[in-house]
Amino acid sequence: MLTRRRLLQGSLAALPLLLIGRSGGAAEPLKISHQFPGGSIDAGDFRDRLCRKFALEVDKRSKGALTFQIYPNSSLMKTNAQFSALRRGALDLSLYPIPYAGGEVPELNIGLMPGLVTSYEQAATWKNAEVGRAMSELLLEKGVVIVSWIWQAGGVASRAAPLIAPEDAKGMKVRGGSKEMDMMLKAAGAAVLSLPSNELYAAMQTGAADAGMTSSTSLISFRLEEVSKHLTTGRGRAYWFMLEPLLMARSVFDKLPREQQQLIMQVGAEMEKFGTEQAKADDKLVADIYTKAGAKVYDLDDATIKKWQRLGRDTAWKDYAAKSPGCARMLQLAEKTF
């Protein structure tokens, strides 16, 4: 008796190999898109490396049944379009800063809420805590699966004057990275810019931005030391933590055999250790790079973190919770991770 797979392979034998289903022997590569600079599996932006390591390991363990094509630098589609594409099934996977999707799903703005997450240890608890389960369920409803939970601390690069404490922000043009971060900066007296981190270099180079808040890895990968004289790091302590998970289109995920689904989730979970280790390493490396470039480097102390956290709580947290019952519940669950 012929198996279903053999019947499928036989019926499609005349078609080009790329059109054979993913349960067949020659699968069409799954597309992984992200906005970060491309490199190799051993060198470059760790987020690109994580995608490559994930792809290699799944390919190996599936014996070639699942293969991948990586598209760095938003080369497949523009940065902000990737989440919508995942929801529609027009893109297979993306390593994506989750608050970028806050315009479509307001609850996701919690992925970069000032002062809500202040350590990698706290961030690591989200996945299995109530807030993580709530976020996973919400994303599933929206057509997206979280494959890997990746958190990054961030800092501030600035052109002329340092941005360390809230009082330093007055009069500066700053990219915060999320609606909530921008709201806190406005309360501190800054003008804000909304743009992806891969557009920050040009904005600072032209003077459209005086300072940019972004992850340590982006501060390195986008070479912002070339246009900065000051750096406030995220090493040790930070009020800027962003969730940048590896996401997959649910419509694509659901069509895979169960064993392939399990493999994707297993390898995705294994990548989280690599992500955390590399994010922490970049928190330290960024200080060395900026120092060598001639910039002055500053670290945050507990008192300064608390200043930002109080300002964030009075502005961004309050506004977010007032958006909807869903946002209020998500914030309440997140506060349980303190």
Secondary structure as GFF3:
##gff-version 3
##sequence-region A 1 338
A	DSSP	alpha_helix	4	11	.	.	.	ID=ss1
A	DSSP	three_ten_helix	17	19	.	.	.	ID=ss2
A	DSSP	beta_strand	30	33	.	.	.	ID=ss3
A	DSSP	alpha_helix	46	61	.	.	.	ID=ss4
A	DSSP	beta_strand	68	71	.	.	.	ID=ss5
A	DSSP	three_ten_helix	79	81	.	.	.	ID=ss6
A	DSSP	alpha_helix	82	88	.	.	.	ID=ss7
A	DSSP	beta_strand	93	95	.	.	.	ID=ss8
A	DSSP	three_ten_helix	98	101	.	.	.	ID=ss9
A	DSSP	three_ten_helix	106	112	.	.	.	ID=ss10
A	DSSP	alpha_helix	120	125	.	.	.	ID=ss11
A	DSSP	alpha_helix	130	141	.	.	.	ID=ss12
A	DSSP	beta_strand	144	148	.	.	.	ID=ss13
A	DSSP	beta_strand	151	158	.	.	.	ID=ss14
A	DSSP	three_ten_helix	166	169	.	.	.	ID=ss15
A	DSSP	beta_strand	173	175	.	.	.	ID=ss16
A	DSSP	alpha_helix	179	187	.	.	.	ID=ss17
A	DSSP	beta_strand	191	193	.	.	.	ID=ss18
A	DSSP	three_ten_helix	197	199	.	.	.	ID=ss19
A	DSSP	alpha_helix	200	206	.	.	.	ID=ss20
A	DSSP	beta_strand	211	215	.	.	.	ID=ss21
A	DSSP	alpha_helix	216	221	.	.	.	ID=ss22
A	DSSP	three_ten_helix	224	227	.	.	.	ID=ss23
A	DSSP	beta_strand	230	232	.	.	.	ID=ss24
A	DSSP	beta_strand	241	243	.	.	.	ID=ss25
A	DSSP	beta_strand	246	249	.	.	.	ID=ss26
A	DSSP	alpha_helix	250	255	.	.	.	ID=ss27
A	DSSP	alpha_helix	258	292	.	.	.	ID=ss28
A	DSSP	beta_strand	296	298	.	.	.	ID=ss29
A	DSSP	alpha_helix	302	312	.	.	.	ID=ss30
A	DSSP	pi_helix	313	317	.	.	.	ID=ss31
A	DSSP	alpha_helix	318	323	.	.	.	ID=ss32
A	DSSP	alpha_helix	325	335	.	.	.	ID=ss33
###
